[in-house]
Amino acid sequence: MKDSHTKNFICEDILINILARLPAKSLVRFMCVCKSWSNLIGSSSFITTHLNRNIKNHDHLYLISHHYYRGGRRSLISLFSNETFEQCLELQHPSWTKERFRVYGSSNGLVCISDKRLSSTSSICIWNPSIRKSLSLPKTYIPDHSNLDSEISLSFCFHPNHNDYKVVKMLHEWNKVSMEVEVYSLSNNSWKVIEITPWLNSGWWYLTGYEVCNGIVYWLISGGHYRIVSFDTGREKFGELVVPEPILPVKGAVKIEVYKETICLLQGETDVDLWVLQEGSFQRLRTILLPRANIFILIGLFTDNGLLVQEQSRFTELDLFDLESNQLKSTGILMCQRKLHTYIESLVLLDH
């Protein structure tokens, strides 16, 4: 009897090891093999095992981009190779979403999409294209401010300490010099209004960009000078980072990005300074010298050795500047929005 139990345990352990190596699409099909396989593949523990293996081994890793199709007459979302930039798969976004949509974030195989032009009433969707499953988020508490001079931003992230996926919606009303923030939790399937600290509503400012890292949202804002406001989605606390004095609006646009699991800043059109957050303050790591024959628009960092840019003369075409060889090459991607996200296959959302 003991040997029988041991044998069954070993067989299941081997089965899990084999299945965890497979693409998400195949695993969804294999759920039809038998009830025990369906229960195994759809379990939270296997979903986590499959995801962690992909992350550790960099398996089934892609770039996801909202881009134009060939001549630029229609737009679509596709997965591209993170090595060759070749188009791997055109994704069919959820049928109920609008044609003019935008990708607002990607984490562990989940993608957050909503309207290209955000309003207080815009529908928000969390979508796993690998398993073709999506979740429409409930309506938010922030009232409709469509007729006011306002700006809305969406951020999407995974908070590792809370094992939860969060959507952060921020509304800034310029005429009132005020902001409202609410956070959606996937585990609770609900929104929560966040109390705003008084210093956040002081002075005029404009949202320049945002990024997420380790469950924290960072907003880059400007109003004569740059500021970075952070929001920890787990602790639900705001903070502020001091931007180095050499980074000024008059020196050109600034891009906030993630570099080696930490927040960084990029500024410049041909001589691009890379500032990395180290122990609470930004340090200039290096200056990237781009070809001087063109003026570039910064898109973001690609892994640790590449800078994604667009030439102003070729507005939609995405180029990669290799930081080791100092060579510029075209990726062939015609971008709709100035943001490229990494994407990894997963089964997350399968058990919802």
C-alpha positions in Angstrom: 0.0 0.0 0.0 2.8 2.3 0.9 4.6 1.5 -2.4 1.5 2.2 -4.4 1.1 5.7 -2.8 4.8 6.5 -3.5 4.4 5.4 -7.1 1.4 7.6 -7.6 3.1 10.5 -6.1 6.2 10.1 -8.2 4.1 9.8 -11.4 2.2 13.0 -10.6 5.4 14.8 -9.8 6.9 13.7 -13.2 3.7 14.7 -15.0 3.8 18.2 -13.4 7.5 18.6 -14.4 6.6 17.7 -18.0 3.5 19.8 -18.3 5.1 22.9 -16.7 7.4 23.1 -19.8 4.6 23.4 -22.3 3.0 26.5 -23.8 -0.2 27.8 -22.2 -2.2 27.1 -25.4 -1.3 23.4 -25.3 -2.1 23.1 -21.6 -5.6 24.6 -22.1 -6.2 21.9 -24.8 -4.9 19.1 -22.5 -7.5 20.0 -19.9 -9.9 18.1 -22.1 -7.9 14.8 -21.7 -9.4 13.8 -18.4 -10.8 15.2 -15.2 -7.6 14.7 -13.3 -5.6 16.7 -15.9 -8.2 19.4 -15.9 -8.0 19.7 -12.1 -4.2 19.7 -12.1 -3.7 22.2 -14.8 -6.4 24.5 -13.5 -5.1 24.4 -9.9 -3.5 27.5 -8.4 -0.4 25.6 -7.5 0.2 24.4 -11.0 -0.5 27.9 -12.5 2.2 29.3 -10.1 4.6 26.5 -11.0 4.2 27.0 -14.7 4.6 30.8 -14.4 7.7 30.6 -12.1 9.4 28.2 -14.5 8.8 30.5 -17.5 10.2 33.4 -15.5 13.2 31.6 -14.3 14.2 30.1 -17.6 13.0 33.0 -19.8 10.7 30.6 -21.7 7.8 31.8 -23.8 9.0 35.4 -23.4 7.9 38.0 -25.9 7.3 41.7 -26.6 3.7 42.8 -26.8 3.0 45.9 -29.0 0.0 47.8 -30.2 1.2 48.5 -33.8 0.1 49.3 -37.3 -0.3 46.6 -39.9 2.1 47.0 -42.9 0.8 50.2 -44.6 -0.5 51.6 -41.4 -4.2 51.4 -42.3 -5.3 49.3 -39.3 -3.9 48.6 -35.9 -3.5 45.4 -33.9 -1.8 43.8 -31.0 0.9 41.2 -31.6 3.6 39.2 -29.9 7.1 39.7 -31.2 10.3 37.7 -30.6 12.3 39.4 -27.8 15.5 38.4 -29.8 14.7 39.0 -33.5 11.6 41.3 -33.3 9.9 39.0 -35.7 6.1 38.9 -35.4 5.1 35.6 -33.7 1.4 35.9 -33.2 -1.4 38.4 -33.9 -3.7 38.5 -30.9 -7.5 38.7 -31.0 -8.4 41.2 -28.3 -11.7 40.6 -26.4 -14.7 41.2 -28.7 -16.5 43.6 -26.4 -13.5 46.0 -26.3 -13.5 49.1 -28.6 -11.4 49.2 -31.7 -9.5 52.2 -30.5 -8.0 50.7 -27.4 -4.5 50.8 -25.7 -2.3 48.5 -23.7 -1.7 50.0 -20.2 0.5 47.3 -18.7 1.6 43.7 -18.8 2.5 41.5 -15.9 2.9 37.7 -15.6 0.9 37.0 -18.7 -1.9 39.4 -17.9 -2.5 42.6 -20.0 -4.5 45.6 -19.0 -6.4 47.3 -21.8 -8.8 50.2 -22.0 -9.9 53.0 -24.3 -7.2 54.9 -26.2 -8.8 58.1 -24.9 -9.6 57.5 -21.3 -12.6 58.9 -19.5 -14.0 58.3 -16.1 -16.5 55.8 -17.6 -14.0 53.9 -19.8 -14.3 50.1 -19.5 -11.1 48.4 -18.2 -10.2 44.8 -19.0 -7.6 42.4 -17.6 -6.8 39.9 -20.4 -4.7 36.8 -20.7 -4.3 36.4 -24.5 -2.5 33.0 -24.1 -5.6 31.3 -22.7 -8.1 33.8 -24.4 -9.7 34.7 -21.1 -10.5 38.2 -20.0 -12.1 39.9 -17.0 -14.1 43.1 -17.3 -13.5 45.2 -14.2 -16.4 46.6 -12.2 -17.2 50.3 -12.4 -15.0 52.7 -10.5 -16.1 55.0 -7.8 -14.6 58.1 -9.4 -17.6 60.1 -10.9 -17.7 61.1 -14.5 -15.6 64.2 -15.1 -15.7 64.1 -18.9 -16.6 67.7 -19.3 -13.8 69.0 -17.0 -10.2 69.8 -17.9 -8.8 66.6 -16.5 -6.2 63.8 -17.1 -6.6 60.1 -16.4 -3.9 57.5 -16.2 -4.0 53.8 -15.7 -1.2 51.6 -14.3 -1.1 47.8 -13.9 1.2 45.8 -11.8 1.7 42.6 -9.7 2.6 43.1 -6.0 4.8 40.2 -5.0 4.4 40.6 -1.3 0.6 40.5 -1.5 0.4 38.0 -4.4 -2.1 40.2 -6.1 -2.6 42.1 -9.3 -3.5 45.8 -9.0 -4.9 48.5 -11.4 -4.3 52.0 -10.3 -6.5 54.8 -11.7 -5.5 58.4 -11.2 -7.6 61.4 -12.1 -6.0 64.8 -12.1 -8.2 67.9 -12.5 -6.1 70.9 -13.6 -8.8 73.5 -12.8 -9.1 72.3 -9.2 -5.4 71.4 -8.8 -6.5 68.1 -7.2 -6.2 64.4 -7.8 -8.2 61.3 -7.1 -6.8 57.8 -6.9 -8.4 54.4 -6.6 -7.0 50.9 -6.7 -8.5 47.7 -8.1 -7.5 44.4 -6.5 -7.9 41.2 -8.6 -8.1 39.0 -5.5 -11.1 41.0 -4.2 -12.5 42.0 -7.6 -13.2 45.5 -6.2 -12.0 49.1 -6.2 -10.9 51.1 -3.2 -10.6 54.9 -3.0 -7.3 56.1 -1.7 -7.0 59.0 0.7 -4.9 61.8 -0.9 -2.2 63.4 1.2 -2.4 67.3 1.1 1.0 67.8 -0.4 -0.1 66.0 -3.6 -2.6 68.7 -4.4 0.0 71.6 -4.1 1.0 73.4 -7.3 0.2 73.0 -11.0 1.6 69.9 -12.7 1.2 67.7 -15.7 1.7 63.9 -16.0 4.7 63.3 -18.2 5.0 59.5 -17.8 4.7 56.6 -15.4 6.2 53.2 -14.7 5.7 50.3 -12.3 8.3 48.3 -10.4 7.8 45.7 -7.7 4.2 46.7 -7.1 5.0 50.4 -6.9 3.7 52.9 -9.4 5.9 55.9 -10.2 4.4 59.0 -11.8 6.8 61.5 -13.5 5.2 64.9 -13.3 6.3 68.3 -14.4 5.3 71.9 -13.5 8.4 74.1 -14.0 10.5 71.2 -12.7 10.2 67.5 -12.5 8.9 65.4 -9.6 8.4 61.7 -9.1 5.4 60.6 -7.0 5.3 57.0 -5.9 2.5 54.8 -4.8 3.0 51.5 -3.1 -0.1 49.4 -4.1 0.5 47.0 -1.2 0.9 49.5 1.7 -1.3 52.0 -0.1 1.1 54.8 0.7 2.4 57.8 -1.3 6.0 58.9 -1.5 8.2 61.3 -3.4 11.6 61.0 -5.1 13.9 63.9 -5.7 14.8 64.3 -9.4 18.5 65.3 -9.9 19.0 69.0 -10.6 20.7 68.4 -14.0 17.4 67.0 -15.3 15.3 70.0 -16.4 12.4 70.4 -18.8 14.4 72.8 -20.9 16.9 70.0 -21.7 14.3 67.9 -23.5 11.8 65.1 -22.7 12.4 62.7 -19.8 11.5 59.1 -19.9 10.9 57.0 -16.8 11.8 53.3 -17.2 12.9 50.2 -15.3 16.6 49.2 -15.5 17.7 46.0 -13.8 14.7 45.8 -11.5 14.9 49.5 -10.4 13.5 52.8 -11.6 15.6 54.9 -13.9 15.4 58.2 -15.9 16.5 58.9 -19.5 16.9 62.3 -21.0 18.4 63.5 -24.2 17.9 63.4 -28.0 21.4 62.4 -29.2 23.4 62.4 -25.9 21.1 60.4 -23.6 21.8 60.4 -19.8 20.8 57.3 -17.9 20.1 57.9 -14.2 19.4 54.9 -11.9 17.8 55.0 -8.5 20.3 53.7 -6.0 19.6 53.7 -2.2 16.9 56.4 -2.5 18.6 58.8 -4.9 19.3 59.0 -8.6 22.9 58.5 -9.8 24.1 59.1 -13.4 25.2 55.7 -14.6 26.3 56.6 -18.2 25.7 58.7 -21.2 24.5 57.0 -24.4 25.7 58.6 -27.6 23.2 58.2 -30.4 24.0 58.9 -34.1 24.1 62.7 -34.5 22.6 62.6 -38.0 19.1 62.3 -36.6 16.9 63.5 -33.7 15.5 60.7 -31.7 12.4 60.1 -29.6 13.1 57.9 -26.6 10.8 54.9 -26.3 12.5 52.9 -23.5 15.1 50.4 -22.5 15.3 46.9 -24.0 16.7 44.4 -21.6 20.0 45.7 -20.2 21.9 46.4 -23.5 19.5 48.2 -25.8 17.7 51.5 -26.1 14.5 51.7 -28.1 14.1 54.9 -30.1 12.1 56.4 -33.0 13.7 58.8 -35.5 11.5 62.0 -35.9 11.8 61.6 -39.7 10.3 58.1 -39.4 7.7 58.7 -36.8 6.2 55.2 -36.3 9.1 52.9 -37.0 10.8 51.5 -34.0 14.6 51.2 -33.9 17.0 49.5 -31.5 20.3 51.0 -30.5 22.7 48.4 -29.2 24.6 49.8 -26.2 27.5 47.3 -26.7 28.1 47.6 -30.4 26.7 51.2 -30.7 24.8 50.1 -33.8 21.3 51.2 -34.8 19.0 48.8 -36.5 15.3 48.7 -37.4 13.0 46.3 -35.7 10.4 46.5 -38.4 7.6 47.4 -35.9 5.3 50.3 -36.7 4.2 51.5 -33.3 0.7 52.9 -32.5 1.8 54.0 -29.0 5.1 55.0 -27.6 5.3 52.1 -25.2 6.5 48.5 -25.6 5.7 45.9 -23.0 7.3 42.6 -22.2 5.0 39.6 -22.2 5.4 36.1 -20.8 3.0 33.2 -21.4 1.1 32.1 -18.3 -2.1 30.4 -17.1 -2.9 33.2 -14.7 -6.7 33.9 -14.7 -7.5 30.3 -15.6 -8.8 29.6 -12.1 -11.0 32.7 -12.0 
